[in-house]
């Protein structure tokens, strides 16, 4: 049974009994008031706020409870209780962040500076900073004060929110252009190199392996001795403008193959414009492979868009 009327704000928290849960039981009170040891140890006397705010069980109310349970007790004192809480330290926060950086991003040896963090008390528990709690703007390179939201897990599944502003660096690799690379032509291995640098490790736009750029096509010229971002390159088209393509025409039981000239470029799955060299007419076709496209027609011979 719960007696919420027993709980009042305590003005003087000094000397409060610390409890490692969000409610008070008779066994807790018996430490200060031995008469309550005669009651079931798990008899619930009320809840405690997770914020760590103190609560006081008034002596007069305790005497009434004792009397109702057949326990003789007079002159009982007011008893103050408080949920055990803590403010996560910078080292606890840093450790939780390093764990997720290693396990979620496979980043070893990151350096994390805690600029500031939440200072409100939370229940004792496990400090967790999940991968999806970090606030990264699109294309973030090296934000000065990166906001990362975390939680403290306690009482078998409950959570309390915490946060920290951090600066993160690590020794990483990136791809650099050895010389100026023109747009529109696949990048060759001798045009790029890897370099090691100290920087922001969570920039997912930075090309960090040669495989991410070699044989890709720059969207615009890449300047010599500058890092290359994955957003600056794209896979080469399966069909380039001007290519002669094999056109497969499919309609019901009909299958026909002819040649055409690509008027636009595209990759597999995309749609391009192809010209029939015999009639000079253009039509749309889906790219299905290297210099291969497909056209679907209905029973009347009309193209299915």
Backbone bond lengths (Angstrom), bond angles and torsions (degrees), N, CA, C in turn:
res aa  C-N    CA-C-N  psi(-1)  N-CA   C-N-CA  omega(-1)  CA-C   N-CA-C  phi
1 X - - - 1.469 - - 1.516 108.78 -
2 X 1.347 116.93 142.15 1.458 122.31 -177.08 1.515 109.72 -110.25
3 X 1.311 117.86 137.65 1.455 122.29 179.71 1.526 109.18 -119.54
4 X 1.354 118.40 81.16 1.457 120.14 -176.81 1.517 113.15 -64.33
5 X 1.340 118.10 -22.68 1.461 119.36 -179.17 1.522 111.98 -67.22
6 X 1.339 115.82 -14.23 1.453 118.96 179.45 1.521 112.92 -74.96
7 X 1.323 116.99 -17.56 1.455 120.10 -169.24 1.514 110.92 -95.28
8 X 1.283 117.23 116.33 1.455 121.90 176.45 1.516 107.95 -129.80
9 X 1.331 116.71 157.24 1.455 120.66 179.41 1.522 110.45 -65.96
10 X 1.301 115.42 136.76 1.461 120.36 176.35 1.515 108.90 -96.84
11 X 1.313 116.12 130.87 1.456 120.49 -179.60 1.523 110.26 -83.62
12 X 1.317 117.14 -29.41 1.469 121.28 -178.33 1.519 109.35 -118.35
13 X 1.363 117.48 97.41 1.453 120.99 -176.61 1.522 114.55 -72.25
14 X 1.351 117.88 -12.42 1.462 119.11 -177.55 1.523 109.94 -59.58
15 X 1.339 116.04 134.10 1.444 120.44 177.84 1.511 114.49 84.24
16 X 1.333 118.12 6.77 1.461 120.89 178.12 1.528 110.20 -68.55
17 X 1.319 115.62 144.50 1.458 120.46 176.55 1.522 108.96 -81.52
18 X 1.329 117.02 132.24 1.466 122.50 -177.37 1.523 109.54 -90.04
19 X 1.367 115.65 132.59 1.455 121.88 -179.24 1.524 108.86 -123.11
20 X 1.328 116.76 138.22 1.467 121.18 -177.76 1.526 112.58 -95.38
21 X 1.311 116.62 38.90 1.473 121.41 176.13 1.520 107.61 -158.38
22 X 1.344 115.83 177.87 1.464 118.37 -175.78 1.526 113.38 -98.18
23 X 1.333 118.05 21.73 1.453 120.79 175.47 1.533 109.39 -150.85
24 X 1.336 115.05 161.44 1.466 122.54 -177.99 1.515 108.48 -109.35
25 X 1.328 116.29 135.75 1.465 121.00 177.21 1.531 109.22 -120.73
26 X 1.336 114.42 168.53 1.464 120.14 -176.81 1.523 111.82 -58.15
27 X 1.336 117.19 -35.12 1.463 119.99 179.98 1.525 111.15 -62.20
28 X 1.347 117.26 -33.94 1.471 120.01 176.53 1.520 110.23 -65.86
29 X 1.335 115.85 -45.59 1.460 120.28 -177.00 1.528 111.73 -67.97
30 X 1.330 116.55 -31.53 1.465 120.55 -177.72 1.526 112.30 -62.85
31 X 1.330 117.57 -22.12 1.463 120.58 176.80 1.520 110.56 -60.47
32 X 1.355 115.14 -37.05 1.461 120.55 -178.60 1.525 111.83 -99.94
33 X 1.329 115.95 -35.74 1.470 121.53 -178.69 1.523 107.65 -118.55
34 X 1.341 119.43 91.30 1.469 122.57 -173.68 1.522 114.10 -56.00
35 X 1.327 118.08 -25.42 1.465 119.92 -178.90 1.524 111.51 -59.44
36 X 1.330 117.14 -28.65 1.459 120.24 -177.40 1.530 112.57 -76.43
37 X 1.323 116.69 -2.92 1.466 119.86 174.19 1.528 110.37 -70.46
38 X 1.345 116.90 -15.64 1.462 121.08 178.23 1.533 111.95 -78.49
39 X 1.323 117.60 -12.08 1.454 121.97 -179.47 1.528 109.65 -91.86
40 X 1.337 118.42 160.59 1.472 119.58 173.61 1.522 109.99 -53.33
41 X 1.312 116.56 134.14 1.475 119.94 -173.46 1.516 113.14 -61.23
42 X 1.362 117.77 -29.27 1.460 120.55 -177.43 1.524 113.07 -95.45
43 X 1.326 117.54 14.32 1.464 121.21 178.64 1.521 108.63 -62.48
44 X 1.332 116.28 120.55 1.465 121.84 -172.02 1.522 110.80 -83.45
45 X 1.322 115.59 124.87 1.461 121.43 -179.07 1.522 113.01 -106.56
46 X 1.313 118.83 -0.71 1.458 120.05 177.47 1.520 112.48 139.10
47 X 1.314 114.92 169.90 1.461 121.60 -175.27 1.524 112.13 -98.82
48 X 1.340 114.05 157.25 1.464 122.06 175.33 1.524 109.05 -117.33
49 X 1.336 119.15 139.48 1.466 120.91 178.09 1.526 111.01 -70.07
50 X 1.337 115.78 142.82 1.467 120.20 -179.40 1.516 112.08 -69.37
51 X 1.331 117.74 -14.43 1.466 121.17 -179.65 1.519 112.97 -71.56
52 X 1.347 116.56 -14.30 1.452 119.85 -176.95 1.513 113.32 92.03
53 X 1.349 116.65 4.59 1.463 119.54 176.37 1.530 109.27 -61.57
54 X 1.339 116.77 141.39 1.463 120.72 -176.09 1.529 110.99 -80.57
55 X 1.326 115.33 150.32 1.457 122.73 175.73 1.532 108.71 -131.62
56 X 1.318 115.23 148.28 1.457 120.01 -179.03 1.518 110.86 -123.01
57 X 1.325 116.59 130.51 1.459 122.17 171.45 1.531 107.45 -89.77
58 X 1.301 117.06 118.58 1.463 121.15 -175.67 1.528 110.95 -74.75
59 X 1.325 114.19 138.13 1.456 119.98 -176.54 1.516 113.35 -58.98
60 X 1.329 117.16 -40.16 1.470 120.14 -178.64 1.516 110.69 -62.75
61 X 1.338 117.03 -38.70 1.465 120.34 178.76 1.522 111.11 -70.63
62 X 1.321 116.02 -36.19 1.460 119.22 178.32 1.534 111.02 -63.90
63 X 1.326 115.80 -37.58 1.463 119.32 178.65 1.530 111.06 -63.56
64 X 1.338 117.35 -38.63 1.460 120.68 179.03 1.535 110.35 -65.82
65 X 1.329 116.84 -41.13 1.472 119.89 178.56 1.517 110.08 -63.48
66 X 1.330 115.83 -45.25 1.464 119.88 -179.87 1.527 110.85 -60.65
67 X 1.313 116.03 -43.49 1.465 120.07 -179.47 1.527 110.49 -62.70
68 X 1.360 116.99 -42.76 1.462 121.10 179.31 1.523 112.15 -62.28
69 X 1.326 116.60 -25.98 1.469 121.52 -179.92 1.527 111.79 -96.26
70 X 1.350 116.24 8.58 1.465 120.36 177.54 1.501 113.91 75.71
71 X 1.336 117.34 26.87 1.460 121.85 -178.67 1.518 108.55 -109.68
72 X 1.313 117.32 126.07 1.457 121.52 178.66 1.524 109.01 -81.08
73 X 1.324 116.35 117.86 1.469 120.46 -179.88 1.515 107.92 -156.16
74 X 1.324 116.00 121.95 1.463 121.21 -179.95 1.529 109.19 -124.64
75 X 1.318 114.28 154.40 1.466 120.18 176.16 1.503 113.85 62.07
76 X 1.337 116.48 37.42 1.473 119.29 -178.88 1.525 110.52 -72.46
77 X 1.315 117.48 141.73 1.468 120.86 -179.07 1.536 111.72 -82.24
78 X 1.309 114.74 163.19 1.466 118.80 166.70 1.525 107.60 -69.77
79 X 1.328 116.75 141.83 1.474 120.67 -178.44 1.529 108.95 -126.48
80 X 1.327 115.18 126.53 1.476 121.84 -177.87 1.538 110.01 -96.32
81 X 1.350 114.52 138.04 1.467 121.03 177.31 1.534 109.64 -129.29
82 X 1.324 114.14 155.72 1.460 120.17 -179.86 1.524 109.45 -151.02
83 X 1.342 116.54 135.63 1.471 121.09 174.82 1.521 108.53 -69.68
84 X 1.350 116.63 136.29 1.461 119.62 177.76 1.532 109.18 -68.84
85 X 1.290 117.50 125.49 1.461 122.53 -179.68 1.529 109.68 -132.71
86 X 1.307 115.23 172.82 1.467 120.56 175.20 1.520 108.83 -155.30
87 X 1.295 116.13 161.41 1.459 123.06 171.10 1.524 106.59 -106.60
88 X 1.347 118.58 115.71 1.468 119.78 -177.50 1.525 111.92 -53.52
89 X 1.308 115.40 131.73 1.463 120.59 -179.65 1.523 110.79 -79.92
90 X 1.312 115.40 164.67 1.467 120.53 178.11 1.527 110.69 -59.39
91 X 1.337 117.38 -37.01 1.460 120.16 -178.63 1.530 110.96 -70.23
92 X 1.327 117.71 -38.47 1.467 120.65 176.82 1.532 110.75 -64.17
93 X 1.315 115.33 -41.10 1.467 120.14 178.81 1.524 110.47 -65.41
94 X 1.325 116.20 -45.69 1.463 120.64 -178.91 1.536 111.01 -61.50
95 X 1.309 117.57 -42.44 1.467 121.32 -179.79 1.535 110.63 -62.27
96 X 1.340 117.15 -44.38 1.469 120.53 -179.89 1.521 110.36 -62.73
97 X 1.327 117.38 -39.05 1.461 121.29 179.79 1.527 111.43 -69.43
98 X 1.322 116.82 -41.72 1.463 119.65 178.84 1.524 111.21 -63.02
99 X 1.339 116.32 -36.65 1.464 119.99 178.82 1.518 110.83 -61.94
100 X 1.335 117.49 -46.72 1.465 119.63 -177.01 1.523 110.73 -72.40
101 X 1.322 118.77 -31.22 1.457 120.31 177.70 1.524 111.17 -66.92
102 X 1.330 116.03 -35.51 1.461 119.69 178.19 1.519 110.89 -74.39
103 X 1.340 117.26 -45.33 1.454 121.09 -173.47 1.524 113.90 -81.43
104 X 1.338 118.27 -30.48 1.466 121.04 -177.55 1.523 112.81 -99.02
105 X 1.335 117.07 -35.10 1.467 120.27 -178.22 1.522 112.81 -109.66
106 X 1.327 118.15 -8.13 1.461 122.90 -176.71 1.521 111.11 57.22
107 X 1.328 115.96 39.82 1.467 121.91 178.34 1.522 108.05 -102.82
108 X 1.333 115.95 117.48 1.454 121.46 -178.77 1.532 109.51 -101.65
109 X 1.329 115.42 146.51 1.455 120.55 173.31 1.508 115.31 69.51
110 X 1.333 117.82 26.26 1.464 119.92 178.27 1.530 109.82 -67.22
111 X 1.322 115.19 148.07 1.469 121.46 175.14 1.520 107.41 -108.64
112 X 1.331 116.36 122.39 1.465 121.48 -176.64 1.523 109.24 -120.64
113 X 1.331 115.18 119.92 1.460 121.21 174.83 1.525 108.17 -101.95
114 X 1.332 116.99 122.65 1.456 121.75 177.46 1.525 107.87 -84.08
115 X 1.314 116.48 107.81 1.468 121.25 -178.76 1.523 109.93 -76.56
116 X 1.324 117.09 -46.83 1.455 122.75 176.63 1.520 107.42 -159.72
117 X 1.334 116.15 164.04 1.466 119.87 179.79 1.512 109.93 -154.81
118 X 1.341 115.30 163.95 1.465 120.01 179.80 1.527 109.37 -62.35
119 X 1.344 115.59 142.42 1.459 120.83 -175.89 1.524 112.81 -117.30
120 X 1.345 117.39 8.43 1.464 118.77 178.87 1.529 109.96 -80.94
121 X 1.340 117.43 140.88 1.466 120.68 179.95 1.530 111.04 -66.16
122 X 1.317 115.76 143.37 1.465 122.74 176.35 1.520 108.10 -134.25
123 X 1.341 117.91 158.17 1.463 119.66 179.33 1.525 111.65 -59.17
124 X 1.311 116.33 149.63 1.455 121.20 177.95 1.526 109.49 -59.61
125 X 1.329 116.68 133.78 1.450 120.02 -179.41 1.520 111.23 -179.84
126 X 1.322 115.52 -162.30 1.468 122.47 -176.64 1.527 110.03 -92.42
127 X 1.319 115.64 127.61 1.466 121.12 177.91 1.527 109.11 -81.78
128 X 1.332 116.84 125.77 1.463 121.75 -176.82 1.524 108.98 -132.89
129 X 1.342 116.22 130.61 1.458 121.84 172.41 1.524 107.92 -122.28
130 X 1.349 117.43 95.54 1.465 120.48 -174.87 1.524 112.34 -73.08
131 X 1.322 114.76 159.41 1.468 120.96 179.93 1.521 111.60 -57.50
132 X 1.344 116.84 -41.54 1.459 118.88 -176.18 1.525 112.84 -79.50
133 X 1.338 117.67 2.11 1.457 119.61 177.47 1.515 113.71 -86.45
134 X 1.324 116.44 -7.58 1.459 120.43 -177.49 1.520 110.13 -85.45
135 X 1.314 117.23 136.78 1.456 122.01 -179.39 1.523 109.36 -99.31
136 X 1.344 114.91 105.71 1.459 121.61 179.58 1.517 108.78 -118.16
137 X 1.310 117.01 125.60 1.456 119.23 174.16 1.522 108.55 -75.57
138 X 1.326 116.08 157.40 1.465 120.50 -179.56 1.518 109.90 -58.42
139 X 1.318 116.09 124.21 1.464 120.18 177.99 1.513 113.60 75.57
140 X 1.352 116.38 23.16 1.463 118.81 -179.31 1.521 110.18 -59.77
141 X 1.327 116.90 136.97 1.459 120.21 -179.03 1.525 111.43 -107.62
142 X 1.322 117.91 -54.40 1.463 120.15 179.31 1.524 109.39 -157.27
143 X 1.327 118.47 71.15 1.459 120.23 -179.80 1.522 110.64 -62.18
144 X 1.329 115.98 138.75 1.457 120.36 -177.08 1.525 111.55 -64.14
145 X 1.326 116.15 -56.80 1.457 120.96 -179.09 1.519 108.68 -117.57
146 X 1.304 115.20 97.07 1.455 122.05 -176.69 1.528 109.12 -85.51
147 X 1.344 117.21 124.73 1.455 120.95 -179.03 1.528 109.77 -88.07
148 X 1.322 115.91 127.99 1.469 121.35 -178.57 1.529 107.62 -128.71
149 X 1.331 116.12 120.61 1.458 122.01 179.33 1.525 109.80 -91.32
150 X 1.313 116.20 135.05 1.454 121.59 178.69 1.515 111.52 -134.46
151 X 1.309 115.75 -173.25 1.458 121.92 178.40 1.519 109.94 -143.63
152 X 1.315 115.03 162.45 1.460 122.19 166.29 1.515 106.42 -113.66
153 X 1.329 116.67 121.68 1.458 121.80 179.36 1.526 109.05 -91.09
154 X 1.327 115.66 130.15 1.464 120.07 -178.44 1.526 109.84 -148.92
155 X 1.313 116.09 164.57 1.474 123.18 177.08 1.527 112.34 50.99
156 X 1.323 117.02 42.69 1.452 121.12 171.77 1.507 116.19 65.99
157 X 1.313 118.15 33.26 1.463 119.39 175.06 1.510 115.26 139.52
158 X 1.326 117.59 -15.12 1.463 119.66 176.89 1.528 109.22 -75.69
159 X 1.335 115.77 155.86 1.468 119.59 179.75 1.519 110.87 -135.85
160 X 1.311 115.32 150.44 1.460 122.97 172.71 1.524 107.55 -124.26
161 X 1.313 116.74 136.69 1.465 121.46 -175.80 1.521 111.66 -78.31
162 X 1.322 114.85 138.81 1.460 122.02 172.10 1.530 107.68 -138.29
163 X 1.330 117.88 170.29 1.462 120.80 178.63 1.525 108.83 -152.62
164 X 1.319 113.79 165.11 1.464 119.36 174.97 1.524 109.00 -154.29
165 X 1.328 115.95 144.31 1.462 121.95 169.95 1.517 107.23 -99.93
166 X 1.332 115.97 128.87 1.457 119.99 -171.84 1.526 111.04 -136.49
167 X 1.316 114.74 162.21 1.458 122.65 169.40 1.519 106.83 -123.07
168 X 1.322 115.96 127.78 1.460 121.31 -172.86 1.527 110.25 -122.46
169 X 1.318 116.20 130.40 1.461 121.40 173.08 1.528 108.76 -136.73
170 X 1.322 115.22 159.33 1.464 120.85 177.13 1.523 108.48 -159.38
171 X 1.308 116.36 159.88 1.461 121.56 174.43 1.526 107.66 -81.13
172 X 1.330 116.35 117.01 1.459 121.84 -173.41 1.526 109.97 -129.72
173 X 1.328 115.90 172.59 1.461 121.55 171.28 1.522 109.13 -112.12
174 X 1.335 115.06 154.65 1.458 121.16 174.31 1.520 109.10 -150.02
175 X 1.317 115.42 158.62 1.469 121.31 -178.91 1.523 108.51 -93.71
176 X 1.333 115.52 133.09 1.468 121.83 -178.73 1.523 108.84 -124.27
177 X 1.324 115.46 140.62 1.468 120.29 175.73 1.528 109.55 -73.37
178 X 1.328 116.81 127.18 1.468 120.73 178.59 1.522 109.93 -71.26
179 X 1.312 116.34 -38.47 1.464 122.26 176.97 1.521 107.43 -142.60
180 X 1.323 115.89 171.90 1.464 119.45 -179.90 1.532 109.70 -61.31
181 X 1.322 115.75 130.47 1.469 121.65 -177.79 1.521 108.10 -111.68
182 X 1.335 117.70 122.39 1.464 119.76 -178.07 1.528 111.78 -70.91
183 X 1.309 115.86 157.21 1.465 121.69 177.60 1.530 110.15 -75.89
184 X 1.321 115.16 154.07 1.453 120.50 170.50 1.507 116.74 87.31
185 X 1.346 118.12 -7.39 1.465 120.60 179.53 1.520 109.73 -120.80
186 X 1.339 118.00 140.32 1.459 120.25 -178.41 1.525 112.22 -57.25
187 X 1.313 115.82 139.15 1.461 122.34 179.84 1.527 109.59 -74.34
188 X 1.330 115.83 131.55 1.460 122.22 178.57 1.534 109.96 -94.72
189 X 1.321 115.83 154.33 1.453 120.55 -175.60 1.519 112.50 -60.81
190 X 1.348 117.40 -33.25 1.466 120.00 -178.50 1.533 112.81 -78.08
191 X 1.332 117.09 -1.61 1.463 120.76 179.20 1.523 112.93 -93.41
192 X 1.339 116.57 -6.88 1.469 120.20 -176.19 1.531 109.81 -137.02
193 X 1.318 114.87 163.25 1.466 120.15 176.03 1.524 108.53 -150.22
194 X 1.335 116.02 163.07 1.457 121.80 174.96 1.521 109.56 -94.27
195 X 1.333 116.28 142.85 1.454 119.97 172.16 1.526 108.91 -134.64
196 X 1.329 115.80 151.82 1.456 122.75 177.43 1.524 108.69 -97.94
197 X 1.330 115.85 137.46 1.461 119.61 -179.72 1.524 109.67 -150.63
198 X 1.315 116.20 164.67 1.457 122.82 176.26 1.520 107.61 -101.32
199 X 1.319 116.51 117.13 1.453 118.83 -176.30 1.513 112.86 -161.32
200 X 1.319 114.68 -168.90 1.458 122.14 -177.60 1.528 109.22 -77.09
201 X 1.335 118.46 116.03 1.472 120.15 -170.95 1.520 115.33 -80.48
202 X 1.330 118.13 -11.29 1.460 120.19 -174.79 1.528 112.68 -97.66
203 X 1.316 116.62 10.90 1.461 120.72 175.85 1.524 108.61 -77.24
204 X 1.318 116.06 98.31 1.462 120.33 -174.45 1.527 112.91 -80.99
205 X 1.329 117.96 -2.17 1.466 119.98 176.96 1.528 111.74 -86.95
206 X 1.332 117.55 -16.58 1.463 120.50 -177.23 1.535 110.48 -74.36
207 X 1.330 116.77 131.45 1.465 121.32 174.76 1.522 108.18 -75.67
208 X 1.332 117.36 122.32 1.457 121.53 -174.21 1.525 113.18 -114.82
209 X 1.329 117.64 -7.73 1.467 121.23 176.41 1.523 108.87 -132.63
210 X 1.336 116.61 152.84 1.466 120.48 -179.98 1.525 111.49 -62.45
211 X 1.323 116.81 -33.47 1.469 120.40 -179.09 1.523 112.67 -61.23
212 X 1.334 115.78 -21.92 1.464 119.15 -178.82 1.529 112.90 -77.90
213 X 1.350 116.99 -11.98 1.468 118.73 -178.90 1.529 113.82 -128.09
214 X 1.326 118.09 -32.33 1.467 120.26 -177.43 1.538 109.33 -62.07
215 X 1.336 114.81 132.73 1.471 124.10 -177.30 1.525 113.41 73.46
216 X 1.340 117.07 1.82 1.466 120.29 171.16 1.524 108.38 -87.04
217 X 1.331 115.47 162.89 1.465 120.88 -176.87 1.530 110.08 -109.57
218 X 1.345 118.48 124.63 1.467 120.16 177.06 1.539 111.04 -65.23
219 X 1.323 116.05 137.61 1.462 120.42 176.78 1.520 111.04 -75.17
220 X 1.327 115.89 -27.47 1.463 123.00 176.46 1.526 106.68 -148.00
221 X 1.336 119.07 164.44 1.456 120.24 -178.23 1.527 112.35 -55.58
222 X 1.338 115.98 139.80 1.459 121.73 177.91 1.523 108.34 -103.92
223 X 1.328 115.87 123.21 1.456 120.30 -174.58 1.527 111.78 -75.08
224 X 1.324 116.09 147.38 1.460 122.02 -179.25 1.520 110.99 -61.14
225 X 1.336 115.66 142.03 1.460 125.04 174.36 1.532 113.23 65.81
226 X 1.337 117.43 20.97 1.464 120.89 177.18 1.526 109.62 -112.68
227 X 1.341 116.91 146.95 1.470 119.91 177.41 1.530 110.64 -64.78
228 X 1.310 115.33 150.63 1.471 121.20 -179.67 1.526 109.11 -108.73
229 X 1.309 115.35 131.68 1.461 120.73 176.88 1.527 109.77 -99.85
230 X 1.340 114.59 149.22 1.463 119.10 179.95 1.523 111.67 -61.59
231 X 1.325 115.85 -26.21 1.465 119.75 179.54 1.530 112.69 -73.78
232 X 1.344 117.08 -11.12 1.474 120.44 -178.69 1.520 112.78 -89.69
233 X 1.328 117.03 -9.41 1.468 120.23 -176.92 1.523 109.40 -127.23
234 X 1.300 115.68 161.34 1.456 121.78 177.45 1.511 109.22 -145.01
235 X 1.304 116.57 159.58 1.456 119.87 179.43 1.525 108.97 -67.47
236 X 1.339 117.66 145.65 1.467 119.68 179.99 1.523 110.49 -65.32
237 X 1.316 118.40 149.98 1.463 120.31 -179.68 1.526 111.28 -68.14
238 X 1.321 116.07 146.13 1.466 120.16 173.87 1.518 110.40 -73.22
239 X 1.329 114.37 -24.60 1.461 120.25 175.35 1.528 107.63 -132.38
240 X 1.307 117.38 123.70 1.457 121.79 177.33 1.524 109.65 -98.51
241 X 1.329 115.75 154.14 1.453 120.00 177.59 1.533 109.56 -59.13
242 X 1.332 116.60 129.62 1.462 121.85 -179.39 1.513 113.77 96.01
243 X 1.348 117.22 -11.46 1.467 119.86 178.59 1.537 110.90 -66.84
244 X 1.329 114.23 146.32 1.467 119.38 169.63 1.514 107.15 -84.81
245 X 1.330 117.38 124.92 1.455 121.26 -175.68 1.521 110.91 -117.97
246 X 1.328 114.25 152.61 1.462 120.99 173.37 1.521 108.07 -88.38
247 X 1.331 116.10 122.51 1.457 121.60 -177.22 1.525 108.95 -105.54
248 X 1.310 116.19 121.69 1.455 120.88 175.12 1.515 108.20 -103.12
249 X 1.350 115.88 119.75 1.458 121.77 -179.86 1.526 107.69 -101.98
250 X 1.348 115.61 124.72 1.458 121.26 -176.72 1.524 109.47 -124.87
251 X 1.341 116.34 129.62 1.463 121.06 176.78 1.508 109.63 -157.06
252 X 1.350 117.69 104.41 1.457 120.22 -177.13 1.513 110.19 62.55
253 X 1.341 115.24 -123.90 1.467 120.20 179.24 1.520 111.68 -85.77
254 X 1.318 117.19 -6.26 1.456 120.87 -176.04 1.522 111.20 -79.90
255 X 1.307 115.62 137.51 1.457 122.83 173.42 1.514 107.25 -136.69
256 X 1.327 117.47 126.56 1.456 120.91 -179.36 1.522 108.36 -142.04
257 X 1.323 115.46 142.46 1.455 120.92 179.42 1.520 108.95 -123.68
258 X 1.343 114.61 133.15 1.463 119.74 177.07 1.518 108.54 -145.27
259 X 1.324 115.03 176.52 1.465 119.13 178.69 1.516 109.57 -110.21
260 X 1.341 114.88 150.16 1.453 120.39 176.89 1.515 109.57 -145.21
261 X 1.319 116.01 173.84 1.466 121.50 179.33 1.524 109.01 -116.58
262 X 1.327 117.24 123.82 1.466 121.66 -178.71 1.517 110.52 -67.94
263 X 1.320 116.33 127.66 1.460 121.79 177.27 1.536 111.45 -96.25
264 X 1.327 115.31 -17.28 1.467 121.21 174.73 1.521 108.08 -137.59
265 X 1.328 116.22 163.88 1.464 121.59 -179.85 1.523 110.03 -97.60
266 X 1.332 115.54 158.74 1.462 118.90 178.43 1.508 112.17 -170.44
267 X 1.340 115.14 165.02 1.461 121.79 176.97 1.521 109.16 -110.37
268 X 1.333 116.38 167.76 1.463 121.43 -177.79 1.523 110.52 -53.74
269 X 1.332 115.04 132.08 1.458 121.15 -178.66 1.505 113.10 96.87
270 X 1.342 116.34 -20.83 1.458 120.24 179.67 1.522 111.71 -86.37
271 X 1.313 115.63 169.43 1.467 122.00 -179.91 1.523 108.91 -113.31
272 X 1.342 116.62 132.83 1.458 121.66 179.13 1.529 109.34 -126.84
273 X 1.330 115.00 170.91 1.464 121.64 176.04 1.533 108.33 -99.48
274 X 1.326 115.15 129.62 1.466 122.00 -179.04 1.535 108.53 -122.42
275 X 1.335 116.56 141.97 1.475 121.35 178.29 1.530 109.60 -106.05
276 X 1.331 114.09 132.77 1.467 120.67 173.84 1.519 107.26 -80.68
277 X 1.338 119.75 113.73 1.473 121.39 -175.81 1.529 112.97 -66.03
278 X 1.331 117.23 -22.92 1.470 119.76 -179.23 1.517 111.53 -75.82
279 X 1.343 117.04 -44.22 1.465 121.09 -176.87 1.516 113.34 -99.21
280 X 1.330 116.32 -18.00 1.455 120.11 -177.54 1.519 113.34 77.60
281 X 1.332 117.42 6.15 1.457 121.27 -179.33 1.533 110.85 -90.89
282 X 1.357 113.89 148.14 1.461 120.37 178.03 1.528 109.93 -98.09
283 X 1.331 115.57 149.41 1.468 120.63 175.54 1.525 108.00 -147.96
284 X 1.316 114.48 162.06 1.472 120.32 179.70 1.522 109.66 -94.72
285 X 1.342 115.09 142.46 1.458 120.29 -179.45 1.527 109.24 -146.37
286 X 1.314 115.09 151.77 1.457 120.41 179.05 1.527 110.25 -93.12
287 X 1.347 115.52 132.01 1.461 120.74 178.49 1.521 108.78 -73.17
288 X 1.337 116.29 127.09 1.463 121.10 -178.88 1.525 112.84 -117.71
289 X 1.318 118.68 -4.13 1.456 121.87 -179.89 1.510 109.62 174.20
290 X 1.327 115.96 -170.55 1.454 120.77 -179.73 1.524 109.49 -64.77
291 X 1.348 115.64 113.91 1.469 122.97 179.49 1.531 112.09 55.48
292 X 1.327 115.87 34.75 1.470 121.10 177.66 1.518 109.41 -132.17
293 X 1.348 115.77 135.36 1.456 121.23 178.07 1.526 109.09 -136.33
294 X 1.338 115.23 163.01 1.460 121.30 -179.90 1.526 109.49 -131.86
295 X 1.343 115.09 141.92 1.461 121.77 175.60 1.522 107.81 -125.13
296 X 1.333 116.50 131.76 1.461 121.52 176.58 1.522 109.07 -102.57
297 X 1.340 116.44 132.68 1.470 120.38 178.58 1.534 108.11 -125.48
298 X 1.352 114.74 156.88 1.462 119.07 178.24 1.532 109.77 -91.30
299 X 1.332 115.86 -176.68 1.460 120.22 -175.77 1.515 113.23 -63.57
300 X 1.344 115.84 -24.44 1.474 119.81 -179.91 1.529 111.20 -86.82
301 X 1.319 115.60 -0.42 1.456 118.69 178.56 1.519 113.38 90.85
302 X 1.355 116.82 0.67 1.462 119.65 178.94 1.513 111.42 -81.08
303 X 1.320 116.83 147.78 1.461 120.64 -178.55 1.514 110.13 -72.89
304 X 1.329 116.32 136.72 1.445 121.88 175.01 1.519 108.01 -88.74
305 X 1.308 117.53 117.79 1.453 120.91 -176.25 1.522 110.47 -77.46
